[in-house]
Amino acid sequence: MRERAVIGGMDAPDLIAPPLPDPATTALFLDFDGTLVELAARPEAVVVEDALLALIDRLAAAMPGRVAIVSGRSVAQLDGFLGTRGPLLAIAASHGAELRTPANGHSLPGRSPALDAAAAEMAAFATRNDIVFETKSLGAALHYRARPELEAEASAAAAQVAATHGLTFQPGKMMAEVRLPGDKGAGLRALFADETMAGATPWFFGDDVTDEDGFAAAAALGGAGVLIGPARATQARYRLGGVAALRDWLAALLEQAR
């Protein structure tokens, strides 16, 4: 019988850990922050250890063309963390609005004047309230991890900026983002259409509410979503306790690929 967890004030069944699928017929879609790497106080402070890079290398070699990163970060930001291996992976960045694959190259929409105006307003709010402002290729974000009491105010400000400029408001873990339209589910579907994914079953791994579209897309394509971190209401089918648990699961998957 499943354990139960209190999620959002409601008693709900917790999720079991995912089984190990056949690596030969599986496609992995991996969120970055909070999934492959631990969250940090500032976006640029995320640590990518050599052990993680080696794990990604092994996954890419064992599952050629079937390992993808799906992130709210830009391709440029991900390349900064992943180095030369970044261009060798399929990537859906900026919440699916930005795509890059080894076969098809990089597809990056133009940055609109509305987004530039929105970013300026978000930066001014961050300065006034002494919180972190992050600019992205196709978005801008307020990070209030150091001042959690500002959650409601920062979220309301970002939502208003998005509405004013016809952009998308995206809440997340201790952050509020304004960006061009797109979602991780659309990014997954676009990458999954590549011929390298033919015949595979998609598994999407993520920790945040921004990953729910990815969970739903994976399920709709015959696969499954895996929530990383504490139990909560989710469209994922399975759950792992955190970043370390995911890395252990991926290492076990590699053992099956031998």
Contacts in CASP RR format, 6 or more apart in sequence:
PFRMAT RR
TARGET T0000
AUTHOR 0000-0000-0000
METHOD contacts of the structure
MODEL  1
MRERAVIGGMDAPDLIAPPLPDPATTALFLDFDGTLVELAARPEAVVVED
ALLALIDRLAAAMPGRVAIVSGRSVAQLDGFLGTRGPLLAIAASHGAELR
TPANGHSLPGRSPALDAAAAEMAAFATRNDIVFETKSLGAALHYRARPEL
EAEASAAAAQVAATHGLTFQPGKMMAEVRLPGDKGAGLRALFADETMAGA
TPWFFGDDVTDEDGFAAAAALGGAGVLIGPARATQARYRLGGVAALRDWL
AALLEQAR
2 13 0 8 1.000
2 14 0 8 1.000
2 15 0 8 1.000
2 16 0 8 1.000
3 13 0 8 1.000
3 14 0 8 1.000
4 11 0 8 1.000
4 12 0 8 1.000
4 13 0 8 1.000
4 14 0 8 1.000
5 11 0 8 1.000
5 12 0 8 1.000
5 13 0 8 1.000
5 14 0 8 1.000
5 231 0 8 1.000
6 12 0 8 1.000
7 231 0 8 1.000
7 232 0 8 1.000
7 233 0 8 1.000
8 232 0 8 1.000
8 233 0 8 1.000
10 233 0 8 1.000
12 231 0 8 1.000
12 233 0 8 1.000
14 231 0 8 1.000
14 239 0 8 1.000
15 227 0 8 1.000
15 231 0 8 1.000
15 234 0 8 1.000
15 236 0 8 1.000
15 237 0 8 1.000
15 238 0 8 1.000
15 239 0 8 1.000
16 238 0 8 1.000
16 239 0 8 1.000
17 238 0 8 1.000
17 239 0 8 1.000
17 240 0 8 1.000
17 245 0 8 1.000
17 249 0 8 1.000
18 203 0 8 1.000
18 224 0 8 1.000
18 226 0 8 1.000
18 237 0 8 1.000
18 238 0 8 1.000
18 240 0 8 1.000
18 249 0 8 1.000
20 249 0 8 1.000
20 252 0 8 1.000
20 253 0 8 1.000
20 256 0 8 1.000
21 201 0 8 1.000
21 203 0 8 1.000
21 253 0 8 1.000
22 256 0 8 1.000
23 62 0 8 1.000
23 63 0 8 1.000
23 253 0 8 1.000
23 254 0 8 1.000
23 256 0 8 1.000
23 257 0 8 1.000
24 257 0 8 1.000
25 199 0 8 1.000
25 200 0 8 1.000
25 201 0 8 1.000
26 63 0 8 1.000
26 66 0 8 1.000
26 200 0 8 1.000
26 201 0 8 1.000
26 203 0 8 1.000
26 253 0 8 1.000
27 63 0 8 1.000
27 66 0 8 1.000
27 67 0 8 1.000
27 68 0 8 1.000
27 192 0 8 1.000
27 197 0 8 1.000
27 200 0 8 1.000
27 201 0 8 1.000
27 202 0 8 1.000
27 203 0 8 1.000
28 59 0 8 1.000
28 63 0 8 1.000
28 66 0 8 1.000
28 67 0 8 1.000
28 68 0 8 1.000
28 203 0 8 1.000
28 205 0 8 1.000
28 250 0 8 1.000
29 68 0 8 1.000
29 69 0 8 1.000
29 70 0 8 1.000
29 92 0 8 1.000
29 188 0 8 1.000
29 191 0 8 1.000
29 192 0 8 1.000
29 202 0 8 1.000
29 203 0 8 1.000
29 204 0 8 1.000
29 205 0 8 1.000
29 214 0 8 1.000
29 218 0 8 1.000
30 36 0 8 1.000
30 67 0 8 1.000
30 68 0 8 1.000
30 69 0 8 1.000
30 70 0 8 1.000
30 205 0 8 1.000
30 206 0 8 1.000
31 69 0 8 1.000
31 70 0 8 1.000
31 71 0 8 1.000
31 184 0 8 1.000
31 204 0 8 1.000
31 205 0 8 1.000
31 206 0 8 1.000
31 207 0 8 1.000
31 208 0 8 1.000
31 211 0 8 1.000
31 228 0 8 1.000
32 69 0 8 1.000
32 71 0 8 1.000
32 72 0 8 1.000
32 73 0 8 1.000
32 78 0 8 1.000
32 81 0 8 1.000
33 39 0 8 1.000
33 43 0 8 1.000
33 46 0 8 1.000
33 71 0 8 1.000
33 72 0 8 1.000
33 73 0 8 1.000
33 207 0 8 1.000
33 208 0 8 1.000
34 173 0 8 1.000
34 206 0 8 1.000
34 207 0 8 1.000
34 208 0 8 1.000
34 228 0 8 1.000
34 242 0 8 1.000
34 243 0 8 1.000
35 205 0 8 1.000
35 206 0 8 1.000
35 207 0 8 1.000
35 211 0 8 1.000
35 228 0 8 1.000
35 243 0 8 1.000
35 246 0 8 1.000
36 52 0 8 1.000
36 56 0 8 1.000
36 69 0 8 1.000
36 243 0 8 1.000
36 246 0 8 1.000
36 247 0 8 1.000
37 46 0 8 1.000
37 47 0 8 1.000
37 48 0 8 1.000
37 52 0 8 1.000
37 81 0 8 1.000
37 243 0 8 1.000
38 46 0 8 1.000
38 47 0 8 1.000
38 243 0 8 1.000
39 46 0 8 1.000
39 145 0 8 1.000
39 173 0 8 1.000
39 174 0 8 1.000
40 46 0 8 1.000
40 47 0 8 1.000
41 132 0 8 1.000
41 145 0 8 1.000
41 146 0 8 1.000
42 132 0 8 1.000
42 143 0 8 1.000
43 73 0 8 1.000
43 77 0 8 1.000
43 132 0 8 1.000
43 134 0 8 1.000
43 141 0 8 1.000
43 143 0 8 1.000
46 81 0 8 1.000
48 81 0 8 1.000
48 82 0 8 1.000
51 247 0 8 1.000
52 247 0 8 1.000
53 82 0 8 1.000
53 85 0 8 1.000
55 247 0 8 1.000
55 250 0 8 1.000
55 251 0 8 1.000
55 254 0 8 1.000
56 67 0 8 1.000
56 82 0 8 1.000
56 85 0 8 1.000
56 89 0 8 1.000
57 85 0 8 1.000
58 254 0 8 1.000
59 67 0 8 1.000
59 250 0 8 1.000
59 253 0 8 1.000
59 254 0 8 1.000
60 67 0 8 1.000
60 85 0 8 1.000
60 88 0 8 1.000
60 89 0 8 1.000
62 254 0 8 1.000
62 257 0 8 1.000
63 257 0 8 1.000
64 196 0 8 1.000
65 90 0 8 1.000
65 102 0 8 1.000
65 194 0 8 1.000
65 196 0 8 1.000
65 197 0 8 1.000
66 196 0 8 1.000
66 197 0 8 1.000
66 200 0 8 1.000
67 89 0 8 1.000
67 90 0 8 1.000
68 89 0 8 1.000
68 90 0 8 1.000
68 91 0 8 1.000
68 92 0 8 1.000
68 188 0 8 1.000
68 191 0 8 1.000
69 78 0 8 1.000
69 82 0 8 1.000
69 86 0 8 1.000
69 89 0 8 1.000
69 90 0 8 1.000
69 91 0 8 1.000
69 92 0 8 1.000
69 93 0 8 1.000
70 91 0 8 1.000
70 92 0 8 1.000
70 96 0 8 1.000
70 184 0 8 1.000
70 185 0 8 1.000
70 187 0 8 1.000
70 188 0 8 1.000
70 191 0 8 1.000
70 204 0 8 1.000
70 214 0 8 1.000
71 78 0 8 1.000
71 91 0 8 1.000
71 92 0 8 1.000
71 93 0 8 1.000
72 93 0 8 1.000
72 94 0 8 1.000
72 95 0 8 1.000
72 96 0 8 1.000
72 136 0 8 1.000
72 184 0 8 1.000
72 210 0 8 1.000
73 93 0 8 1.000
73 94 0 8 1.000
73 136 0 8 1.000
74 93 0 8 1.000
74 94 0 8 1.000
74 98 0 8 1.000
74 136 0 8 1.000
74 137 0 8 1.000
74 138 0 8 1.000
75 91 0 8 1.000
75 93 0 8 1.000
75 94 0 8 1.000
75 98 0 8 1.000
75 100 0 8 1.000
75 106 0 8 1.000
75 108 0 8 1.000
75 137 0 8 1.000
76 137 0 8 1.000
77 93 0 8 1.000
77 136 0 8 1.000
77 137 0 8 1.000
78 86 0 8 1.000
78 91 0 8 1.000
78 93 0 8 1.000
79 86 0 8 1.000
79 87 0 8 1.000
82 89 0 8 1.000
87 100 0 8 1.000
87 102 0 8 1.000
88 102 0 8 1.000
89 102 0 8 1.000
90 100 0 8 1.000
90 101 0 8 1.000
90 102 0 8 1.000
90 191 0 8 1.000
90 194 0 8 1.000
90 196 0 8 1.000
91 98 0 8 1.000
91 99 0 8 1.000
91 100 0 8 1.000
91 101 0 8 1.000
92 98 0 8 1.000
92 99 0 8 1.000
92 184 0 8 1.000
92 187 0 8 1.000
92 188 0 8 1.000
92 190 0 8 1.000
92 191 0 8 1.000
93 99 0 8 1.000
93 100 0 8 1.000
93 137 0 8 1.000
94 136 0 8 1.000
94 137 0 8 1.000
94 138 0 8 1.000
94 139 0 8 1.000
94 179 0 8 1.000
94 180 0 8 1.000
94 182 0 8 1.000
95 138 0 8 1.000
95 170 0 8 1.000
95 179 0 8 1.000
95 182 0 8 1.000
95 183 0 8 1.000
95 184 0 8 1.000
95 210 0 8 1.000
96 182 0 8 1.000
96 183 0 8 1.000
96 184 0 8 1.000
96 185 0 8 1.000
96 186 0 8 1.000
96 187 0 8 1.000
96 190 0 8 1.000
97 109 0 8 1.000
97 138 0 8 1.000
97 179 0 8 1.000
97 180 0 8 1.000
97 181 0 8 1.000
97 182 0 8 1.000
98 106 0 8 1.000
98 107 0 8 1.000
98 108 0 8 1.000
98 109 0 8 1.000
98 137 0 8 1.000
98 138 0 8 1.000
99 106 0 8 1.000
99 107 0 8 1.000
99 187 0 8 1.000
99 190 0 8 1.000
99 191 0 8 1.000
100 106 0 8 1.000
100 107 0 8 1.000
101 191 0 8 1.000
101 194 0 8 1.000
101 196 0 8 1.000
103 194 0 8 1.000
103 195 0 8 1.000
103 196 0 8 1.000
104 194 0 8 1.000
108 137 0 8 1.000
108 138 0 8 1.000
109 138 0 8 1.000
109 180 0 8 1.000
110 138 0 8 1.000
111 137 0 8 1.000
111 138 0 8 1.000
112 180 0 8 1.000
114 165 0 8 1.000
114 166 0 8 1.000
114 167 0 8 1.000
115 138 0 8 1.000
115 139 0 8 1.000
115 140 0 8 1.000
115 165 0 8 1.000
115 167 0 8 1.000
115 178 0 8 1.000
115 179 0 8 1.000
115 180 0 8 1.000
117 165 0 8 1.000
118 139 0 8 1.000
118 140 0 8 1.000
118 161 0 8 1.000
118 162 0 8 1.000
118 164 0 8 1.000
118 165 0 8 1.000
118 167 0 8 1.000
118 178 0 8 1.000
119 135 0 8 1.000
119 139 0 8 1.000
119 140 0 8 1.000
119 178 0 8 1.000
121 161 0 8 1.000
122 133 0 8 1.000
122 140 0 8 1.000
122 141 0 8 1.000
122 142 0 8 1.000
122 157 0 8 1.000
122 158 0 8 1.000
122 161 0 8 1.000
122 178 0 8 1.000
123 133 0 8 1.000
123 135 0 8 1.000
123 140 0 8 1.000
125 133 0 8 1.000
125 142 0 8 1.000
125 154 0 8 1.000
125 157 0 8 1.000
126 132 0 8 1.000
126 133 0 8 1.000
126 142 0 8 1.000
127 133 0 8 1.000
129 144 0 8 1.000
129 147 0 8 1.000
129 150 0 8 1.000
129 153 0 8 1.000
129 154 0 8 1.000
130 147 0 8 1.000
131 142 0 8 1.000
131 143 0 8 1.000
131 144 0 8 1.000
131 146 0 8 1.000
131 147 0 8 1.000
131 150 0 8 1.000
131 154 0 8 1.000
132 142 0 8 1.000
132 143 0 8 1.000
132 144 0 8 1.000
132 145 0 8 1.000
132 146 0 8 1.000
133 140 0 8 1.000
133 141 0 8 1.000
133 142 0 8 1.000
133 143 0 8 1.000
134 140 0 8 1.000
134 141 0 8 1.000
134 142 0 8 1.000
134 143 0 8 1.000
134 175 0 8 1.000
136 177 0 8 1.000
136 179 0 8 1.000
138 179 0 8 1.000
138 180 0 8 1.000
139 167 0 8 1.000
139 177 0 8 1.000
139 178 0 8 1.000
139 179 0 8 1.000
139 180 0 8 1.000
140 177 0 8 1.000
140 178 0 8 1.000
140 179 0 8 1.000
141 158 0 8 1.000
141 175 0 8 1.000
141 176 0 8 1.000
141 177 0 8 1.000
141 178 0 8 1.000
142 154 0 8 1.000
142 157 0 8 1.000
142 158 0 8 1.000
142 175 0 8 1.000
142 176 0 8 1.000
142 177 0 8 1.000
143 174 0 8 1.000
143 175 0 8 1.000
144 150 0 8 1.000
144 151 0 8 1.000
144 154 0 8 1.000
144 174 0 8 1.000
144 175 0 8 1.000
144 176 0 8 1.000
145 174 0 8 1.000
145 175 0 8 1.000
148 174 0 8 1.000
151 174 0 8 1.000
154 176 0 8 1.000
155 171 0 8 1.000
155 176 0 8 1.000
157 176 0 8 1.000
158 169 0 8 1.000
158 171 0 8 1.000
158 176 0 8 1.000
158 177 0 8 1.000
158 178 0 8 1.000
159 169 0 8 1.000
159 176 0 8 1.000
161 167 0 8 1.000
161 169 0 8 1.000
161 178 0 8 1.000
162 168 0 8 1.000
162 169 0 8 1.000
162 178 0 8 1.000
163 169 0 8 1.000
165 178 0 8 1.000
167 178 0 8 1.000
167 179 0 8 1.000
167 180 0 8 1.000
167 181 0 8 1.000
168 178 0 8 1.000
168 179 0 8 1.000
168 180 0 8 1.000
168 181 0 8 1.000
168 182 0 8 1.000
169 176 0 8 1.000
169 177 0 8 1.000
169 178 0 8 1.000
170 176 0 8 1.000
170 177 0 8 1.000
170 178 0 8 1.000
170 179 0 8 1.000
170 210 0 8 1.000
171 177 0 8 1.000
171 209 0 8 1.000
172 208 0 8 1.000
172 209 0 8 1.000
172 210 0 8 1.000
173 207 0 8 1.000
173 208 0 8 1.000
183 213 0 8 1.000
183 214 0 8 1.000
184 204 0 8 1.000
184 210 0 8 1.000
184 211 0 8 1.000
184 213 0 8 1.000
184 214 0 8 1.000
184 217 0 8 1.000
185 204 0 8 1.000
185 213 0 8 1.000
185 214 0 8 1.000
185 216 0 8 1.000
185 217 0 8 1.000
186 213 0 8 1.000
186 217 0 8 1.000
187 217 0 8 1.000
188 202 0 8 1.000
188 204 0 8 1.000
188 214 0 8 1.000
188 217 0 8 1.000
188 218 0 8 1.000
188 221 0 8 1.000
189 217 0 8 1.000
189 221 0 8 1.000
191 197 0 8 1.000
192 200 0 8 1.000
192 202 0 8 1.000
192 221 0 8 1.000
201 221 0 8 1.000
201 222 0 8 1.000
201 223 0 8 1.000
202 217 0 8 1.000
202 218 0 8 1.000
202 221 0 8 1.000
202 222 0 8 1.000
202 223 0 8 1.000
203 218 0 8 1.000
203 223 0 8 1.000
203 224 0 8 1.000
203 225 0 8 1.000
203 226 0 8 1.000
204 211 0 8 1.000
204 214 0 8 1.000
204 215 0 8 1.000
204 217 0 8 1.000
204 218 0 8 1.000
204 224 0 8 1.000
204 225 0 8 1.000
204 226 0 8 1.000
205 225 0 8 1.000
205 226 0 8 1.000
205 228 0 8 1.000
205 240 0 8 1.000
205 246 0 8 1.000
206 215 0 8 1.000
206 225 0 8 1.000
206 226 0 8 1.000
206 227 0 8 1.000
206 228 0 8 1.000
206 236 0 8 1.000
207 227 0 8 1.000
207 228 0 8 1.000
207 229 0 8 1.000
207 242 0 8 1.000
211 227 0 8 1.000
212 234 0 8 1.000
212 235 0 8 1.000
214 225 0 8 1.000
215 225 0 8 1.000
215 227 0 8 1.000
215 234 0 8 1.000
215 235 0 8 1.000
215 236 0 8 1.000
215 237 0 8 1.000
216 235 0 8 1.000
218 224 0 8 1.000
218 225 0 8 1.000
219 225 0 8 1.000
219 235 0 8 1.000
219 237 0 8 1.000
224 236 0 8 1.000
224 237 0 8 1.000
224 238 0 8 1.000
225 235 0 8 1.000
225 236 0 8 1.000
225 237 0 8 1.000
225 238 0 8 1.000
226 236 0 8 1.000
226 237 0 8 1.000
226 238 0 8 1.000
226 239 0 8 1.000
226 240 0 8 1.000
226 246 0 8 1.000
227 234 0 8 1.000
227 236 0 8 1.000
227 238 0 8 1.000
227 239 0 8 1.000
227 240 0 8 1.000
228 239 0 8 1.000
228 240 0 8 1.000
228 241 0 8 1.000
228 242 0 8 1.000
228 243 0 8 1.000
228 245 0 8 1.000
228 246 0 8 1.000
229 239 0 8 1.000
229 240 0 8 1.000
229 241 0 8 1.000
229 242 0 8 1.000
230 241 0 8 1.000
231 239 0 8 1.000
240 246 0 8 1.000
240 249 0 8 1.000
END
